[in-house]
Amino acid sequence: MKPKIEIVICMGSSCYARGNKISLELIKAWLNEKKVDAEIGFKGQLCSGLCSKGPILIINGQTYQDVHPANVLNILQTAINGVFA
């Protein structure tokens, strides 16, 4: 069964060093807390090619730029729009 929602986090060196290292852990904890593993796919990719606009997070094909640990959970909740609230 394919997940309803797919989250892709850029793990390229620029995004990783600028905050996605921490955002990765925050997203994993959020997914674990919500217990939505079957509904949400989560994976990393090496580089999204948007280094100057990163850190990058992609949710269902929508690219979010300048994602930082301080706003990543807000982005998740807004993008997923309370589907699993």
Protein Blocks (a to p, Z undefined) as FASTA:
>chain_A
ZZfbdcdddfbfklmmnommmmmmmmmmmmmmnopmlmpccdddfbgoimmmmccddeeh
iacehiafklmmmmmmmmnnomlZZ
